[in-house]
């Protein structure tokens, strides 16, 4: 399994003319853990959604190549894309409170994902849903399966989202800021869970995050995005030795317990970064 993008662009038409939100980026991801970092608006989520062709209706996507395991995503029919979405490539969104269906129990939502991609009876699907909840380390999974999203904590809701994405047994998982709405302790638990599941199942992982230390700890490679471009690519363990001024600026803005400062640094942007 591999995801390949060459010269990927995503453009929006505005009253002031076209705006390129993603500007000619190229990358290749296999069965590995790759992090994409950058500020809000840098094009991280649009890049990930392009792989599944889940862009807003007003977006225009072009690429010299955009493929999932050899399938041309740009030219594939909607029917072909439905065989990729969920079944072969899962997407974990940011906030379960907005991503889960508020009028369906957690178990029913996972069971629905199971039946759509694997078939089987409702009873088999619900048994599988309870088993998946146990796999994502939820206590009393049978009870949690009967609960509705508003009855779940943020961490439990995110685990339900992960279980729902794992139901079809995908080969590739996109995690778009999966811990942004959680406190630090639960963040670490969720990330360890995603890492363990990705390793056990042999999945490729694309992790989108603002948290550079988190990405450096859990990923193999890091792609740094600025203003719709990939400005640097490096091994996660070498993030502290980044060469590009933007990556260095992001790192210098981080607070440090070992080296406290009265005021945090402010990003100093250079015009040539947009070239």
Steps between C-alpha positions, in 0.01 A plus 500: 500500500627846415358849462672713236448869423690699238439870450172495695311831498170599664352831384199703615334768289434821694361844408863616486615219273621139548683412821731199513459342844731210407775593257674228303599258775644152449541208741481122528379307804515124551435283806663750733403778739530844340419826677389821328555812709447870447281788606124517450429579136823349370312236297545191718137387513435582134798285407363207701145541368632510143616139540138395566354765266296648782563865416237777521287538188659833407854357506684412179765228526770432240806275510752342267434188706282423800464129563404257773663160454520563125139627468476844336306697761453802276331297223333222702121474497301573816424130526871418493568766765237347730701176487801696628336727757456322830575153364863562402565849640347632821471860622494598868368854540583757766205520738272199561225730628463637146598187308278235661128474424320640809186286452673162465663302778875444483456129435255554215737741326789254518272213394379703202860549384561128543192395297557749218847365430486141625136396482352259756195517725418777744579269790843414358571866436405601854717223646786626285433857622529393863821312420644809326415715801693253714795521256514878543523441876153614607386350829157333501477511119151348491367785716682769304359357175151598623595858580449805280780745413384762754541237774868445418806690615734648240746213532227235476348675198836501324544128574157435349609693189816288479299178542263609222792567264662165588181299436571447126867414580656776282854500361549874546385732777481879493481657847412869470585667832360197690593639844438873459191503725653284777708571807869405509459167682224374269696630197789272587268200550325553165829542313647186657183316399520622138870412483444150640208429267690626196799280586292191583288526184785611272316815392645812348428808713476869410489708818403867466592708801617835636693319774860460382625303806208258464570443130874457559425234762237295315595531129775374273512800265376858513376726220497869594242715317495878465252698286394194302850369433721230650803700605692220672497123535709319759512202732293552813799437724689780323229764541716688750767538229266655243663729245209701362436831673127428535553168678763661722255780576227254602742320732625823656142602586448193718505545880759298692491382861877452507574844350217732610474841336319813609350540152467247219652578162281632218531356150708721270390426143717541193367601158705229324303228681216573258719462192 
